[in-house]
Amino acid sequence: MNMHSIAWWPTLTFLAIATVVDIHSRRIPNWLVLPFLAAGCHSEHGKLRQERSGKSMGGIALAAAVAGILCWLRGMGMGDLKLCAAVGGWIGPGQLGIALVATASRAACWR
């Protein structure tokens, strides 16, 4: 369940940029998220391989399920949902599940 090293640096760089943009403008714009989401499906050296594609789609589906519920309950915005889906496309459902649990437990500690 290790995240492929090819996905670490783009994901962390993307999240850092998205964080700065979100703090500055209180929005996560589509021009930032959608290209990263599309690239996540092709992150295996530019080739859409069946195994990688399945993991990408699984990550996106998990993000849509979890973040979609929170968005529907107005706990987060659509930009957050798209951001979560983009990250899920890069890291897959296993790593995204861990990230969501870690983020939720960290957020609960701040309250």
C-alpha positions in Angstrom: 0.0 0.0 0.0 3.0 2.3 -0.5 2.4 5.4 -2.6 4.5 5.3 -5.7 7.4 7.7 -5.5 6.3 9.3 -8.8 3.1 10.5 -7.1 4.7 12.0 -3.9 6.3 15.2 -5.2 3.6 16.3 -7.6 0.9 15.7 -5.0 2.8 17.6 -2.2 3.7 20.4 -4.6 0.1 20.7 -5.8 -1.3 20.7 -2.2 1.2 23.4 -1.2 0.1 25.6 -4.1 -3.6 24.9 -3.5 -3.2 25.8 0.2 -1.6 29.1 -0.6 -4.3 30.0 -3.2 -7.0 28.9 -0.8 -5.6 31.0 2.1 -5.2 34.0 -0.2 -8.5 33.9 -2.1 -10.7 31.5 0.1 -11.3 29.5 -3.1 -9.7 26.5 -4.9 -10.1 27.4 -8.6 -10.9 24.9 -11.3 -7.9 26.1 -13.4 -5.7 24.6 -10.6 -7.6 21.5 -9.7 -8.9 20.1 -13.0 -5.6 19.7 -14.8 -4.2 17.9 -11.8 -7.2 15.7 -11.7 -6.8 14.8 -15.4 -3.1 14.2 -14.9 -3.7 11.8 -12.0 -5.4 9.4 -14.4 -2.3 9.4 -16.6 0.4 9.7 -13.9 2.1 6.4 -14.9 4.7 8.0 -17.1 2.0 9.3 -19.5 0.5 5.9 -20.2 -3.0 5.0 -19.1 -2.4 1.5 -17.7 -5.3 -0.6 -16.5 -4.0 -1.2 -13.0 -3.1 2.5 -12.4 -6.3 3.6 -14.0 -8.3 1.4 -11.6 -6.4 2.9 -8.6 -7.0 6.4 -9.9 -10.7 5.9 -10.4 -10.9 4.2 -7.0 -9.3 7.2 -5.4 -11.6 9.6 -7.2 -14.7 7.5 -6.3 -13.7 7.4 -2.6 -13.1 11.1 -2.6 -16.5 11.7 -4.3 -18.2 9.5 -1.7 -16.6 10.9 1.4 -16.2 14.5 0.4 -19.5 14.5 -1.5 -21.4 13.7 1.7 -19.6 16.5 3.5 -20.2 18.8 0.7 -23.9 17.9 0.6 -24.1 18.6 4.4 -22.4 21.9 3.7 -19.3 21.0 5.7 -17.0 21.8 2.8 -17.3 23.4 -0.6 -17.1 22.0 -4.1 -13.5 23.2 -4.5 -12.6 21.0 -1.5 -14.4 18.1 -3.1 -12.6 18.6 -6.4 -9.3 18.9 -4.6 -9.9 15.7 -2.7 -10.8 13.9 -6.0 -7.7 15.2 -7.7 -5.5 13.9 -4.9 -7.3 10.6 -4.8 -6.6 10.3 -8.5 -2.9 10.5 -7.8 -2.6 8.5 -4.7 -5.3 5.9 -5.0 -8.0 4.8 -2.5 -5.8 3.1 0.1 -3.6 6.2 0.7 -6.5 8.6 0.3 -8.4 6.7 3.0 -5.4 7.0 5.4 -5.1 10.7 4.5 -8.8 11.3 5.2 -8.7 9.6 8.5 -5.5 11.5 9.5 -7.0 14.8 8.4 -10.3 14.2 10.2 -8.6 13.2 13.4 -6.3 16.3 13.2 -9.3 18.6 12.5 -11.1 17.1 15.5 -8.1 17.9 17.7 -8.2 21.6 16.7 -11.8 22.1 17.8 
